């Protein structure tokens, strides 16, 4: 992650990854703002801003007084948007570096993840 990225976006990325990988599945309640803030060492207002973005994007459903739940289809929506961002912003930079360093597709495939 870029160091210049705002903290709420870094937190958003952590939550998005957890939704995509199934840690927070559809219908699962997200941790409370305070609990997630404590876990991440972040300000609760910053976490609330990250959560609000998920709400605005329709990725979570709020039950007043209860909590936020991962909305149906959230993982696929996130996977699709994250894929698009990767291909449009990150991959061109990576591809240019691969070319500059003379790394072949075979070299990449030979490397273990």
C-alpha positions in Angstrom: 0.0 0.0 0.0 1.1 3.5 -0.7 2.3 5.5 2.3 0.5 8.6 0.9 -2.9 6.8 0.9 -5.2 8.2 3.6 -5.7 6.0 6.6 -9.4 5.5 6.1 -8.6 4.1 2.6 -6.0 1.8 4.0 -8.6 0.5 6.5 -11.1 0.2 3.7 -8.6 -2.0 1.8 -8.2 -4.2 4.9 -12.0 -4.7 5.2 -12.4 -5.1 1.5 -9.8 -7.9 1.4 -11.6 -9.6 4.3 -14.9 -9.5 2.5 -13.3 -10.8 -0.8 -11.5 -13.6 1.0 -14.6 -14.7 2.9 -13.4 -13.7 6.4 -16.6 -11.5 6.4 -19.1 -13.5 4.3 -22.5 -12.3 3.1 -24.7 -11.6 6.0 -21.8 -11.5 8.5 -21.7 -8.7 10.9 -18.6 -6.5 10.7 -16.7 -5.7 13.9 -18.0 -2.6 15.6 -16.3 0.6 14.8 -14.7 0.7 18.2 -13.5 -2.9 18.1 -12.0 -2.6 14.6 -10.3 0.7 15.6 -8.8 -0.9 18.7 -7.6 -3.9 16.6 -6.0 -1.6 14.0 -4.7 1.0 16.4 -6.8 3.6 14.5 -9.1 6.4 15.5 -12.8 5.3 15.7 -13.8 8.3 13.5 -11.4 7.2 10.8 -12.9 3.7 10.9 -16.4 5.2 10.8 -15.4 7.0 7.6 -14.2 3.7 6.0 -17.4 2.0 7.1 -19.5 4.8 5.8 -17.9 4.4 2.3 -19.0 0.7 2.3 -22.5 1.8 3.2 -22.5 4.4 0.4 -21.3 1.8 -2.1 -24.1 -0.6 -1.0 -21.7 -3.2 0.2 -23.0 -3.3 3.8 -26.5 -3.1 5.3 -27.0 -1.3 8.6 -29.4 -2.4 11.3 -29.8 0.5 13.6 -28.7 -0.4 17.1 -27.3 -3.7 16.0 -24.5 -3.3 13.5 -23.4 -3.5 9.9 -23.7 -6.6 7.9 -22.0 -7.6 4.6 -24.6 -7.2 1.8 -25.4 -10.0 -0.6 -23.1 -9.8 -3.6 -20.6 -7.6 -1.8 -17.6 -9.9 -2.4 -18.2 -10.2 -6.1 -18.8 -6.4 -6.5 -15.5 -5.7 -4.6 -13.6 -8.4 -6.5 -14.8 -6.9 -9.8 -13.9 -3.3 -8.8 -10.6 -4.3 -7.3 -9.7 -6.3 -10.4 -10.5 -3.2 -12.6 -8.4 -0.9 -10.4 -5.5 -3.4 -10.4 -5.6 -3.8 -14.2 -5.9 -0.1 -14.9 -3.6 1.4 -12.3 -1.2 -1.2 -10.8 -0.6 -3.6 -13.6 0.8 -1.1 -16.2 3.4 0.0 -13.6 4.3 -3.6 -12.8 4.4 -4.6 -16.5 6.7 -1.7 -17.3 9.0 -2.8 -14.5 9.0 -6.4 -15.7 9.9 -5.3 -19.2 12.6 -2.9 -17.9 14.2 -5.7 -15.8 14.1 -8.2 -18.7 11.9 -10.7 -16.8 10.2 -13.2 -19.0 6.8 -14.9 -18.4 8.7 -18.1 -17.8 10.8 -16.4 -15.1 7.6 -15.2 -13.4 6.0 -18.7 -13.6 9.1 -20.3 -12.2 9.0 -18.1 -9.0 7.0 -19.5 -6.1 4.5 -17.2 -4.4 
